Amino acid sequence: MKRIAAHYLYTMETDEPIVDGFVEFDEDGVISRVGKCEDISVEKEYIDGIVMPGMVNAHCHLELSYLWKKFRKGTGMAGFIDQINEMRDNKSYEEKLKDIRTWMDKLWNQGVSAMGDISNCADSFGIKAASPLYTRTFLEVFGTEPEDSQGVIDSVLKLQEEAVKAGIDAAPTPHSVYTMSPELLTASSAEGLKSGFLSFHSEESPEEEEMLVSGSGKMYENRKRAHMSTPPVTGKSSLLYFLDRLKQAHPAPFEENILLVHEVCMDKEGMEAVKAMLRHPYVALCPMSNIFIHNALPPVRLMREEGMKLTVGTDSLSSNDDLNMVSELFCLQENFPEIPLGEMLGWASRNGAEFLGKEAIYGTLTPGKKPGLAAIIHLGKEGRLTTASYSYRLV
């Protein structure tokens, strides 16, 4: 039996730490016991910082790792889309695989135990299958023209077969309202819901909202210049439009785990609609990506007031300088200082594990689970994060 003690032990069964707590685990990393140390001076391994369950990165695009440091910041969503279309094939296949492997290893070594990852191709499948880091892969589809819908679905189902052969959990998922025809949005949702999970980019920018509400704005103009069809102008938010299309997949209520990624423009009306229709909704906060693209953040205070279940993700290296969960948490702490750190650590572990359907293994330091152990050191006053804080894997 092994044992590690820490100044702040966050079991994540509650948001409060055990001060000078310990966790015991066996050779396989299975938790056997947690508690408060009787005499800290006799502990053989003591972390002067935080020990917590392995983190869960709820939203990442690992296969875009080759785009690190390639993008201009602050271009808005329309400008970002232009850049990603220009740069998708700027490296060889071998170079892309090397970058995926490098960043997968970094995530693991930083203490990330599980991840919800987006894939548009099979590049990452073998690396995910070989990694100890668990991933649920969302096979994201695009297609603005209604007549292309069935062909897109046929293609993503073939990609799903490849994922299954590689031994990873994967299923189709829709991308966003602005990249999909109404037909494809519903069809891809229906396929993804069969797995019990969806991940959907929603209300990422004001430009997205302008397109749906009034048929105007930079993103609307961007799509028209590219000779792409645009979603119908509804006078409602893009989130409400998504929920309307989702109801075409099967009647509400929805028992599946559905992740709404970003939600920078989410309002109370949208939150109420989500809670009325979805039994297990989650929101993925990716603050560093939101700032990178359009210098905005989600309405986290309102989300908490309305009882939304929050998770944390890094998004991709096309819209972030790192895939660092502690950086995301520090950003949230600096912008929402009233939120207790323990609550945010729960978003980055327990809630993420629940969304992935892996709460029996990950997310809390509960006897019988095998969540991995992460340490966060170089804390500030009252155990808060600082610019020097970083995480690393203990188990």
N, C-alpha and C positions, 0 to 999 in steps of 0.2 A: 504494500500500500504506500502511496506517495502523498505528500502534503505540502501545500503552499499557503502562506499567510500573507495578508496585505493590510495596509492601513485602512483602505476602503474596499471591502468585499461586497460587490453587488451581485446578489444571487438572481435578481430580476424576478423573483417570486413576489417581491414588493419593490417599490422604487427607492426605498431607503437602504443605505448600506449598513453592513455590520462593521463597525469600527474595530480595527484589529481583529479581523475575522480570519477563519481558515477554511480551506476546502480540501477534502481528501478524495482520492481517486485511485483506481487500480491501473495495472500496466497498460490496459487498452484505452484508458482515459474515461472510463465510466465513473460517474460521481457516486461516492458512497456516503459522504457525510459533510455537512457544513456546520459552522458554529463560531463562537467567539473564543479567542485564545485566552487561556487562564494566565499565562505568563509569556508575554511577547519576546522576552529576552532569550528564551530557550528555543525559539523557532529556528529551524535550520535554513529555511528559504522564506525570506520576508521581502515583499515588494513595497517600497515606499511610494505608493500610488494606488491605482485602481486595479483590481482583478475582477473580471466579469466573464460571462459566457462568450464564446466566439461570436463575433458580430455577423449580421446578415445584411448584405448589400442588396437591397430590394430591387434596384434598377440599374443595369449596366449594359453597355454595348461592347463586349470584349473584342469582337472581330474588327472594330474600328480603331484598335490600338495603334495601328500604323499611321493614324492621322494626328498623333501627338505633336503639339507645337506647330501645326500647319495652318491654323485658322486665325483670322483677325477677330478681335473681341468687339462687342458692342455694335454689331451690324443689324440687330433685330432679327426676327425669325425669317423674313424674306431673304435678307442678305446671307444668313447662315445656310439656308437651303441652296442658294446659288453656289456657295463655296463647297458644300459637300458633294454636289453633283459634279463639280469640276475636278475634285480631288480623289474620287473613289478608287481610281486605278493608278495611283502614283508610285506603287511599289510592286515588286514581284511576289508571287505566291509564297515562295520560301521566306522572303523578308516579312511578309504578313504573319506567317506561322510563328516566326521567331518573336515578333512583337507580342502576339497573343500569349505565347508561353511565358515570356518575361513578366508580363503584367499579371497573369494568373498566379505565378509564383509570388509576386509582390503582395497580392491580395491575401494569399494564404499566410505568408510570413508576417503580415500586419495583424493577423488574428481574425480574418474573415473566414467563417466556417461554411457559409451557405450564401447563395446568390440567385437572384432572378435575372437572367441574362437574355438579351435580345439577339436573334440571329436572322440574317437575310440570306445566308448561304451555309454551306457545311464546313467552312474553314476551321471553326473552333471545336468541332465535335470530338475528334480524337484526343485533343488536349484536355477537354473537359472530362472525358471518360477516364483518362489516366490520372487525373488530379484527385487528391483527397478532399478538395473543396467541392461540396455538393452544389450543383446548378440545376434549376428548372429552366429550360430554354423555351422562350417564346418565339415562334417562327413568324416573323412579322411580314405582312403583305401590304402591297401598294397597288393602286390602279384606279385612275380617275374616270376611265371610260366604261360605261355600263356593259358594252358588248364584250369586254375582256374579262368579265368577272369569273366565268366558269373556267377559263384557261388559267387564270391566276390560282384558283382553288385547286385545280388539278396539279399544278406545279408545286404548291406548298404541301400537298399531301404526299407527293413523291419525296420532298425534302424531309417530311416527318418519317417516312420509311427509313431514310438514311440515318436519322437520329436514333431511331429505335434499334437499328442494326449496330450502331456505335455503343449502345447501352446507356443512353441518357434519357431523362424525362423531357419530352418536348411535344408541343402541340401548336397549331396555328393561332395567331392573334391578330386583330386589326391594328393598324398603325395609328391613324388619326383621322379626323373628319376631313381635313383639307387635302389629304392624299388618296382619298378613296371615293368611289361612286357610292351612292346609297345602297345599291345592290351588293357590292363587294363588302361594304361595312357589315351588313347583316349576314351575308354568307360566311365570311371569315369568323364572325362572332359565333355563329351557330357551330362551326367546326371546333373552335377553341373551347366552347362551353362543354363539349362532350368530355373534355379532360377534367373539368371542374375548376378551370383557372382561365382568367383573361388578364392581360396587361395592356393598357390603352393610354397613349399620350393625349392628354386632355387639357384644354384651356391653358396652353403653354405661354401664350402671348396675347396682348391686346389686338394684334394684327389678325390672329385667328378668330377672335370674337367679332371684329369688324366684318370679316368675310361672311360669317353666318347671319349676323344680325341685320346688316344693311347692304351686303354685296359691294363693299368698298374697301379701301385701304391697300397697303403695300403688298400684302400676301395675295389678295384678290387680283391685283394688277400683275403680280409675278406669275400666277397661274394662267392668266389670260395671254400674257406675252409668250408663254411656252405652249400655247394652243391646247391647254388642258381644260377639261370640263371642271366646273366648280360645284361645290355642294349647293343645294337649294337655299335661297335666302329665306330664313324662317322668322326673323324678328326675335328669335330666342338665342340663348347662349349655345355654344358648341356642345357643352355638356348635356343640356336638355335635348339637343338634336341626337346625340349619341344614345341617350336613354330611349328616345323614341324608336330609333333603328334597332336597338337591342330587343325591344319588345316584339319585333318582327321575327326574331330568332326563336323565342318561345315566350309564352305568357309570363308575366310577373306573378309572384315574386321570384327572385333569383337566389338560389341557395349556393351558387358557386362563389368562389373567392375571386373578386374582381378588383384589380389594382388600377387606380386612376393616377397617372404619372404627371407630376408638375402641379397642375391646378393653381397656377399663378393668379388667375382671374375668377376663381371660385367665389360665389356669393352665397348668402343664406338661402335664397330660393333654390339654388343648385344642390346645396347640402340637404335640404329638406326633401327634395325629389329623390336624391340618392338613398337616403335612409328609408323612404317610403317603399322603394322598389327593390333595393339590394339588401339581402340579409347579411352578407359578409363583405362590405366594401372597405377598401383600404386606400390610403393616399400615400404616394411615394414623394417625399420631399427631396429635391436635388438642388439645394440652394446655390452651390458654386456654379453649376451649369446655368441656372437662371440669371445669375449676375453676369456670367461670361457673355451670354447672348444678348440680353436686353436690360441688364441692371435692374432687375425686379425680383421680388420674393413673394411667395404665397402668403395668404392671410392666415398665418399660423394661429394667431390669437383667436380668431373667429372659429377656426377649425376645432380648436380645443374646447371652446365654449359650446359648440354644437355636437361634441362627442364623436368627431371623426377619428377613426383609428389610423394613426400615422406610422409610417415607416421611413427609412432613410436610404437613399441611393446616391451613387456618384455620377450617373449618366456616363457618357463616353469621353474619350480623350480628344474627340473633335470639339467638345464644348467644355472641357475642363483641363486644368494643368496637371491633375493627378487623379488617381483612383484611391483617395484616402478618406476613410470614413471619419477619422478624428478631425480632419479639416472641415468636413461637412458639419459635424457636431459643433465645432468651434464657431463656425459661421452662424449657425442657429443660435448659439449661446450669446454671441455678440449682438445680434439683432433682436433677440427676444430674451433679455437677461432675467426676466421674472420667472422663466420656466426652470424648474429644478433640473440639475444635471441628471439625476437618477431617472427622471421621466424620459428624457431624451435618450439615455442609454437603453431604456426599454423599447423605444421606437426602433433602435438600431440592433436589437437582438430579439427579444420576445415577440414583438409585433411582426417583424419580418419573418420569423420562423412560422408563426401562425398563418401568415399569408401563403407561404410556400407549402403549407400542409405538413410541415415537419416539426411541429411543436413537441412531438413525442421524443425527439432526439435533441433538437437545438433550442436555444432561446433562454433557458434558465439553468441555474446550478441546482438541479433537483436530483436527488439520489435515483440512480437507474438510468439517467440520461447520459449522453456522450456529446456535449455541445462544443468541446474544445474550450481552452482558456486563453483569454487575451489580457494583456497588461497595458495600462496607459500610465505613463510616468511624466514627470516634470509638470506637476500641477501647481496651481496658484492658491490663493487664500480660500479657505473653506472647501478645498478639493475641487475648485473650478479649473476648467481647461485654460491653457495659455498658448501663445504662439509657439512655444517650445514643446508643447505636449505631443507625444507620438505613441503609437501602439506597436506591440509585437506579440507574437505567439508564444505562449508558455507550453501548451499541450495541443 
